[in-house]
Amino acid sequence: MLVLVETFYADSEKSSSPIRVRPVAEQGLSPQMRVECSKRMRYSFPVGQKFLLEAKIVHHESGSSFLYSNYRDKWYPVAESEAQEFLREAGNR
């Protein structure tokens, strides 16, 4: 599925990476969900950048879920106007 995500600082989360990725709200996915994806994507742009990427939901044995995008998969940085257009179209599906 094509998902709109954004990077953010996760100061209070246990992670080896201070920059994490989450789905943008209004897509039927919780912004509390995390995204496993390319480190290059996270560190090549300013924090707060939005991206479109292909991802799938993975259900962990612990009961939590996350989005997974292989680091080799394509991702695309998007401007705020493009992000809003994507969300409008997603709401019409």
Residue, then its C-alpha position, 0 to 999 in steps of 0.5 A: m500500500l502507498v503510505l504518507v509518512e513523516t520523520f520526527y525526533a523520538d527523544s523519549e523512545k527506546s531506539s538506536s535511531p533518534i529520527r523515527v518515521r510514522p504514518v501521517a494521520e487521516q489514512g486509517l493508520s495510527p500516527q503511534m505506529r512506527v515505520e521500518c524503512s531506509k536510514r538514508m531516507r531518514y537522514s537525507f532530509p530535514v526532520g519533519q519531511k513527508f514521504l510517500l512509500e510502499a509499505k505493508i503492515v506487520h503484526h508482531e508476536s507481542g501484539s503490536s503492529f508496524l509498517y515495513s518498507n524494505y530499504r531498497d524500495k523506492w520512496y519519494p519526498v513530497a511537498e506539503s501541498e502534495a501531501q495534502e492532495f494525497l490525503r484528500e484523494a485517500g479520503n475519497r477512496 
